[in-house]
């Protein structure tokens, strides 16, 4: 029995310890991560609470410990927390002892939810290391105050963790998640090209990735064809993870389009991986497997393959996927019900609200295709001075390549110096010459300056790539004009759609239709109501290869559209 003392007013009272002896029946503990489980953190809590109970001779009817469960998970959704609440509702104990308040939850919401559930069953919470008791008003206030401090601590840790992860990523090191095919992580955590071989293909992973991008970019294959090839050959694929616990999750040999799309759309293969952070997108430099030009060509090829897919097409439209709407920047597509081109943003399925739909006019497919082909055919037969003008612009760009090369060498030297600065900061930190905050600020500044230098290098590279691309395009156009000049009449006479399409893609890189809404015309119905019809004027803009200004061609269209918005 607990000891009872007399107050100065003659009433009996119990000490806090006596109250604990009478009421204490259960204890709860928790760790957040698998690493804490491995480190024995949960056992430390068990030992502390066991010693605490032994010191004060406290009984305990139940022990509940959740290993590797985040403090943001509600108590009732944790394995041991769920069992604890079941015993609470069964009335097995009236007081819950914890090592520290943040073991119940790491944010105020989780803590208050736990307090409410326990309080409803008449259970109070006491901490072995913090001065509060939820049986009293001041104790409940202290509970909420400590809960707010726990949430602040968690937010601060998360902020520092995010900042640290961003710094690691900017240095080109691994921060978690699956390692992309073709890469590995070295002992220092940096991404490196792997030497793993895909036995069925007889290729190293980096070699296969480079070949895959090239074949997609050159339109020698598609994602669907590649999926079929890899699955048929039985090429295995797996998810690999780095870090302290390196592991490989083997998967089957049935490749999906998502598997291949995640490769072809990943910027990591052209030397810049990206991670999403609460601070925004962070670039992570890695060794490049393909150049930027090949990567962009692969993306363009996928768009073309998707646009030209005939599985849903009921009519053969010559300009499928090539015509844009100048009004809303949407695409003109062939309609399924007749030979018309229509802006996709006019569709009720796309824009349910009439006021949000584009005003673009429908255009006769026969007329539009005839106008475009006539323009391209005339250009093939008489390109005028377009080639000479383009060659002059190209020469000017190529003349600056030597200067850009010198600038690139200077910037590369600056990058090397930034790496030396980074190493000096690390050395000073290891020797205790600078504090954590100073090292962090210096490394952040160096990372920011390094990113600026890389951006300048990228801009120089883009200019060189542009000049190279223009040179190749000019060569393609010139060759086509020479070879097709004599054959264009034959193509026209035979109505060879495939040959027409190739010439239009090459010589008319931009086709747009601009629509102007004129005054609405009205007709009077028999019932006296006026039915308004929007009158539209449509203009075809054809930008031919090597010409800066587009040709403006008025085209007849379905200009009287009932019910269109004014």
C-alpha positions in Angstrom: 0.0 0.0 0.0 1.2 3.5 -0.7 2.2 5.8 2.1 -0.3 8.5 3.0 0.8 11.9 4.4 -1.2 14.6 6.1 -1.4 18.1 4.6 -1.1 21.1 6.8 -4.9 21.5 6.5 -5.5 18.0 7.8 -6.5 16.4 4.5 -4.7 13.3 3.3 -2.7 13.5 0.0 -0.5 11.2 -2.1 2.9 12.0 -3.5 3.5 11.8 -7.4 5.6 8.7 -6.8 2.8 7.0 -4.8 0.3 7.8 -7.6 2.7 6.2 -10.1 3.0 3.1 -8.0 -0.7 2.7 -7.8 -1.6 3.5 -11.4 1.4 2.5 -13.7 0.6 -0.5 -15.8 2.1 -0.3 -19.3 5.1 1.1 -21.3 5.5 2.0 -25.0 8.6 2.6 -27.2 9.3 3.2 -30.9 12.2 3.6 -33.4 11.8 5.3 -36.8 14.2 3.5 -39.2 15.7 0.1 -39.8 19.1 1.6 -39.1 17.9 2.4 -35.5 16.6 -1.1 -35.2 20.0 -2.5 -36.2 21.8 -0.2 -33.8 19.7 -1.4 -30.9 18.0 1.9 -30.2 14.8 0.1 -29.2 16.7 -2.0 -26.6 18.0 1.2 -25.1 14.4 2.3 -24.4 13.5 -1.1 -23.0 16.5 -1.0 -20.7 15.9 2.5 -19.5 12.2 1.9 -18.7 13.0 -1.4 -17.0 15.6 0.3 -14.8 13.1 3.1 -14.1 10.5 0.7 -13.0 13.0 -1.2 -10.9 14.2 1.9 -9.2 10.7 2.8 -8.1 9.3 -0.7 -7.8 6.6 0.0 -10.4 4.4 -2.8 -11.8 3.9 -3.3 -15.5 1.0 -5.2 -17.1 2.2 -4.7 -20.8 5.0 -3.7 -23.0 4.5 -2.4 -26.6 7.5 -1.6 -28.9 7.3 -0.6 -32.6 10.5 -1.2 -34.5 11.2 0.9 -37.6 7.9 2.8 -37.6 7.8 6.6 -38.4 6.5 8.9 -35.7 4.2 10.5 -38.2 2.1 7.2 -38.6 -1.0 7.4 -36.3 -0.7 5.2 -33.2 -3.6 3.0 -34.3 -1.9 2.2 -37.6 1.3 0.8 -36.0 1.5 -2.9 -35.2 2.2 -2.6 -31.5 0.3 0.7 -31.3 -2.8 -1.1 -32.5 -2.4 -3.8 -29.9 -1.9 -1.2 -27.2 -5.2 0.5 -28.1 -7.0 -2.8 -28.0 -5.7 -3.4 -24.5 -6.6 0.1 -23.5 -10.2 -0.4 -24.6 -10.2 -3.6 -22.6 -9.2 -1.6 -19.5 -6.0 -3.5 -18.9 -4.1 -0.4 -17.6 -4.7 3.3 -16.7 -1.2 4.9 -17.2 1.1 4.6 -20.2 4.8 5.3 -19.5 7.1 6.4 -22.4 10.8 7.0 -22.5 10.2 10.4 -24.2 7.1 12.1 -25.7 8.4 11.9 -29.3 8.2 8.1 -29.1 4.4 8.5 -29.3 4.6 10.8 -32.3 6.9 13.2 -34.1 4.3 15.8 -35.0 1.6 17.5 -32.9 -1.2 16.0 -34.9 -0.1 12.4 -34.2 0.4 13.2 -30.5 -2.9 14.9 -30.0 -4.7 12.0 -31.8 -2.9 9.5 -29.5 -3.8 11.7 -26.4 -7.4 11.8 -27.4 -7.7 8.0 -28.0 -6.0 7.3 -24.6 -7.8 10.0 -22.7 -11.2 8.7 -23.9 -10.4 5.4 -22.2 -9.2 7.1 -19.0 -5.5 6.5 -19.6 -3.0 9.2 -18.7 0.5 9.5 -20.3 3.7 10.0 -18.3 7.3 10.4 -19.6 10.2 8.9 -17.8 12.5 11.8 -18.8 10.1 14.8 -19.1 8.1 16.6 -16.4 4.5 16.3 -17.3 1.4 14.3 -16.4 -1.7 14.5 -18.7 -3.9 13.9 -15.7 -3.6 17.6 -14.8 -4.3 20.7 -16.8 -0.7 21.9 -16.6 0.4 18.5 -17.6 -1.7 18.6 -20.7 -0.3 22.0 -21.5 3.2 20.7 -21.2 2.3 17.7 -23.4 1.2 20.0 -26.2 4.3 22.2 -25.7 6.6 19.3 -25.9 4.7 18.0 -28.9 5.2 21.3 -30.7 9.0 21.1 -29.8 9.1 17.5 -31.2 7.5 18.6 -34.4 9.9 21.6 -34.7 12.9 19.2 -34.1 11.6 16.8 -36.8 11.1 19.7 -39.3 14.6 21.0 -38.6 16.1 17.6 -39.1 14.1 17.1 -42.3 15.4 20.5 -43.5 19.0 19.7 -42.8 18.6 16.2 -44.3 17.1 17.7 -47.5 19.9 20.3 -47.7 22.5 17.6 -47.2 20.9 15.3 -49.8 20.8 18.2 -52.3 24.5 18.9 -51.8 25.3 15.2 -52.3 23.3 15.2 -55.5 24.9 18.3 -56.9 28.3 16.7 -56.4 27.2 13.8 -58.6 26.8 11.2 -55.8 24.1 8.6 -55.1 21.2 9.7 -52.8 19.0 6.6 -52.9 16.5 4.8 -55.2 17.2 2.4 -58.1 20.5 2.9 -60.0 19.7 3.5 -63.7 20.6 0.7 -66.1 24.2 1.3 -67.4 25.5 2.8 -64.1 26.9 1.7 -60.8 27.9 3.5 -57.6 31.6 3.4 -56.5 32.8 3.2 -52.9 32.7 7.0 -52.5 29.1 7.1 -53.7 29.7 8.6 -57.2 27.9 7.4 -60.3 30.2 5.5 -62.7 29.6 3.5 -65.9 29.2 -0.1 -65.1 31.1 -3.0 -66.8 28.2 -5.4 -66.3 27.4 -7.4 -69.5 23.9 -8.4 -70.7 24.8 -12.0 -71.6 21.9 -12.6 -74.0 22.8 -9.5 -76.1 26.6 -9.8 -75.7 26.7 -6.1 -74.9 27.8 -4.2 -71.8 24.9 -2.2 -70.3 26.4 1.2 -71.3 26.9 0.0 -74.8 23.3 -1.3 -75.0 21.9 2.0 -73.7 23.9 4.1 -76.3 22.7 1.7 -79.1 19.1 1.8 -77.9 19.0 5.6 -78.0 20.6 5.7 -81.5 18.2 3.2 -82.9 15.2 5.1 -81.5 16.6 8.4 -82.7 17.2 7.0 -86.2 13.7 5.5 -86.2 15.1 2.0 -86.7 12.9 0.8 -83.8 10.1 1.8 -81.5 9.5 1.2 -77.8 7.0 -1.5 -78.6 9.3 -3.3 -81.0 12.2 -3.1 -78.5 9.9 -4.4 -75.7 9.0 -7.4 -77.9 12.7 -8.0 -78.8 13.9 -8.0 -75.2 11.0 -10.1 -73.9 11.4 -12.7 -76.7 15.2 -13.0 -76.2 14.6 -13.4 -72.5 16.7 -10.5 -71.4 16.4 -10.2 -67.6 16.1 -6.9 -65.8 16.5 -6.0 -62.2 16.5 -3.0 -59.8 19.8 -2.3 -58.2 20.3 -0.1 -55.1 23.5 1.3 -53.6 24.3 2.7 -50.2 25.3 0.7 -47.1 22.9 -2.1 -48.0 23.6 -2.8 -51.6 20.9 -5.1 -53.0 19.5 -6.3 -56.2 15.8 -7.1 -56.8 15.6 -9.5 -59.7 12.6 -9.2 -62.0 11.2 -11.4 -64.8 12.1 -11.1 -68.5 8.7 -9.6 -69.5 9.7 -6.0 -70.3 6.9 -3.3 -70.3 6.7 -0.1 -72.2 7.1 1.7 -68.9 10.5 0.0 -68.3 11.8 1.3 -71.7 10.0 4.7 -71.4 11.7 5.3 -68.0 15.1 4.8 -69.8 14.5 6.9 -73.0 13.0 9.9 -71.1 15.7 9.9 -68.3 18.0 12.9 -68.6 20.7 11.0 -66.6 21.8 9.4 -69.8 22.9 12.7 -71.3 24.9 13.5 -68.2 22.4 15.3 -65.9 20.3 13.3 -63.5 17.6 15.2 -61.7 16.0 14.7 -58.3 13.0 16.4 -56.9 13.6 18.2 -53.6 11.4 20.4 -51.4 13.9 23.1 -52.6 13.0 22.4 -56.2 14.7 20.3 -58.9 18.3 19.5 -58.3 20.7 18.6 -61.1 23.1 15.7 -60.5 26.1 15.6 -62.9 26.9 12.0 -64.0 29.0 10.5 -66.9 27.0 10.8 -70.1 26.1 7.8 -72.2 24.6 9.7 -75.1 25.1 13.3 -76.3 22.4 15.9 -76.0 21.6 15.9 -79.7 21.0 12.1 -79.8 18.8 12.4 -76.6 16.7 15.1 -78.2 16.4 13.2 -81.4 15.1 10.2 -79.5 12.4 12.3 -77.8 11.4 13.8 -81.1 11.2 10.3 -82.7 8.9 9.1 -79.9 6.6 12.0 -80.4 6.5 11.3 -84.2 5.9 7.6 -83.7 3.0 8.4 -81.3 1.5 11.0 -83.6 1.7 8.8 -86.7 0.3 5.7 -85.1 -2.4 4.4 -87.4 -4.1 2.1 -85.0 -7.0 4.6 -84.4 -7.0 6.3 -87.8 -9.9 5.7 -90.2 -8.6 7.9 -93.0 -5.2 8.4 -94.5 -4.3 12.1 -93.7 -1.1 13.3 -95.5 -0.4 16.0 -92.9 -1.2 14.0 -89.8 0.7 15.4 -86.8 2.3 18.2 -88.8 -0.2 21.1 -88.6 -0.4 23.4 -85.5 -3.1 25.8 -84.5 -1.7 29.4 -84.4 -4.5 30.5 -82.0 -4.1 28.0 -79.1 -0.9 26.1 -80.1 -2.8 22.9 -80.2 -2.6 20.3 -83.0 -4.8 19.9 -86.1 -5.9 16.3 -86.5 -8.0 14.6 -89.1 -11.6 13.9 -88.1 -13.0 10.4 -88.0 -16.3 11.3 -89.5 -15.1 13.0 -92.7 -12.1 14.5 -94.6 -11.6 17.5 -92.4 -8.7 18.8 -90.2 -9.9 20.2 -86.9 -8.1 21.7 -83.9 -8.0 19.3 -80.9 -9.0 22.1 -78.5 -12.3 22.5 -80.2 -13.4 19.0 -79.0 -16.1 18.7 -76.4 -14.1 15.9 -74.8 -11.1 18.2 -74.3 -12.9 21.4 -73.4 -16.4 20.7 -71.9 -17.0 24.5 -71.4 -17.9 26.1 -74.7 -16.2 29.3 -73.7 -12.9 27.5 -73.2 -12.8 25.9 -76.7 -10.6 27.3 -79.5 -12.2 29.3 -82.3 -10.1 27.5 -85.0 -11.9 26.8 -88.2 -12.3 23.3 -89.7 -10.4 23.0 -92.9 -11.1 20.7 -95.9 -8.4 18.0 -95.9 -8.3 17.8 -99.7 -7.8 21.6 -100.0 -5.2 21.9 -97.2 -3.1 19.0 -98.4 -3.3 20.4 -102.0 -2.1 23.9 -100.9 0.8 22.6 -98.8 2.0 20.2 -101.5 1.7 22.9 -104.2 3.9 25.2 -102.0 6.5 22.4 -101.4 6.6 21.3 -105.0 7.2 24.9 -106.2 10.0 25.3 -103.7 11.7 22.0 -104.9 11.6 23.2 -108.5 12.9 26.7 -107.6 14.5 27.3 -104.2 15.8 30.7 -105.2 18.5 32.1 -103.0 17.4 30.3 -99.9 20.3 27.9 -99.8 22.9 30.6 -100.4 21.4 32.7 -97.6 21.4 29.8 -95.2 25.0 28.9 -96.0 26.0 32.5 -95.2 24.4 32.3 -91.8 26.0 28.9 -91.1 29.4 30.2 -92.0 29.0 33.0 -89.5 28.1 30.5 -86.8 31.0 28.2 -87.6 33.5 31.0 -87.6 32.7 31.6 -83.9 33.4 27.9 -83.0 37.1 28.6 -82.3 36.3 31.3 -79.9 33.7 29.1 -78.1 36.3 26.3 -77.9 38.7 28.6 -76.1 35.9 29.8 -73.7 35.0 26.2 -73.0 38.7 25.3 -72.1 38.7 28.3 -69.7 35.5 27.2 -68.1 36.8 23.6 -67.8 39.8 25.0 -65.9 37.5 26.9 -63.6 35.6 23.7 -62.9 38.8 21.9 -61.9 39.6 24.8 -59.6 36.2 24.6 -57.9 36.8 20.9 -57.3 40.1 21.8 -55.6 38.3 24.5 -53.5 35.7 21.8 -52.4 38.5 19.5 -51.3 40.2 22.3 -49.4 37.0 23.0 -47.5 36.7 19.3 -46.6 40.3 19.2 -45.4 39.7 22.2 -43.2 36.6 20.6 -41.8 38.3 17.3 -41.0 41.1 19.2 -39.2 38.6 21.1 -37.1 39.6 24.5 -38.6 36.0 25.4 -39.5 32.6 24.7 -38.0 29.8 22.6 -39.5 27.9 25.8 -40.5 31.0 27.4 -42.1 31.7 24.2 -44.1 28.1 23.9 -45.2 28.0 27.6 -46.3 31.3 27.2 -48.2 30.2 24.0 -50.0 26.9 25.6 -50.9 28.6 28.6 -52.4 31.0 26.4 -54.4 28.1 24.2 -55.6 26.3 27.3 -56.8 29.3 28.7 -58.6 30.0 25.3 -60.1 26.4 25.1 -61.4 26.8 28.6 -63.0 30.0 27.4 -64.8 28.3 24.3 -66.0 25.4 26.4 -67.3 27.8 28.5 -69.3 29.5 25.4 -70.7 26.1 24.0 -71.6 25.2 27.2 -73.5 28.4 27.0 -75.5 27.8 23.3 -76.2 24.2 24.1 -77.4 25.5 26.7 -79.8 28.0 24.3 -81.3 25.3 21.6 -81.5 23.0 24.1 -83.2 25.6 24.9 -85.8 26.3 21.2 -86.4 22.6 20.4 -86.6 22.1 23.3 -89.0 25.0 22.1 -91.1 23.6 18.6 -91.3 20.1 19.9 -92.0 21.3 22.1 -94.8 23.2 19.2 -96.3 20.0 17.0 -96.1 17.9 19.8 -97.7 20.4 20.5 -100.4 20.7 16.8 -101.3 16.9 16.4 -101.3 16.5 19.4 -103.6 19.1 18.1 -106.0 17.8 14.5 -106.1 14.0 15.3 -106.0 14.0 18.2 -108.5 13.6 15.8 -111.4 11.4 13.3 -109.5 8.8 15.7 -108.0 6.6 15.6 -111.1 6.7 11.8 -111.0 5.7 11.8 -107.3 2.9 14.2 -108.0 1.6 12.2 -111.0 1.7 8.9 -109.0 0.2 10.6 -105.9 2.9 8.9 -103.8 1.8 9.8 -100.3 4.9 8.3 -98.6 7.3 10.4 -100.8 5.1 13.5 -100.4 5.2 13.1 -96.7 9.0 12.8 -96.6 9.4 16.0 -98.6 6.9 17.9 -96.6 8.5 16.9 -93.3 11.9 17.9 -94.6 11.1 21.1 -96.5 8.1 22.5 -94.5 9.1 22.2 -90.8 6.3 24.5 -89.7 2.7 24.4 -90.8 0.2 26.6 -88.9 -3.4 27.6 -89.4 -4.5 31.0 -88.1 -8.2 31.6 -87.6 -9.9 35.0 -87.4 -13.4 35.3 -86.0 -15.5 37.8 -88.1 -18.9 39.3 -87.5 -21.5 36.6 -86.8 -24.2 36.1 -89.4 -27.8 35.4 -88.4 -30.8 33.7 -89.9 -34.3 34.0 -88.7 -36.1 30.8 -87.8 -39.9 30.2 -88.5 -40.5 30.7 -84.8 -39.0 34.2 -85.0 -35.8 33.3 -83.1 -32.4 34.3 -84.6 -29.9 31.6 -85.1 -26.3 33.0 -85.1 -23.5 31.4 -87.0 -19.9 32.5 -86.5 -18.1 33.4 -89.7 -14.4 32.6 -89.7 -11.4 33.4 -91.9 -8.5 30.9 -92.0 -5.0 31.5 -93.2 -2.4 28.8 -93.8 1.2 29.7 -92.8 3.9 27.6 -94.5 7.4 28.1 -93.2 9.7 26.5 -95.8 13.2 25.2 -95.0 15.9 27.9 -95.0 13.4 30.7 -95.1 12.7 32.9 -92.1 9.3 34.3 -93.1 6.4 32.0 -93.7 4.2 32.0 -96.8 0.7 33.3 -96.1 -2.0 31.4 -98.0 -5.7 32.1 -97.6 -7.7 28.9 -97.4 -11.4 28.3 -97.8 -12.8 26.6 -94.7 -16.0 25.5 -92.9 -16.5 29.1 -91.9 -20.1 29.0 -90.9 -20.2 27.0 -87.7 -23.5 26.9 -85.8 -23.2 27.4 -82.0 -19.5 28.5 -82.0 -18.6 31.1 -79.5 -18.2 34.7 -80.6 
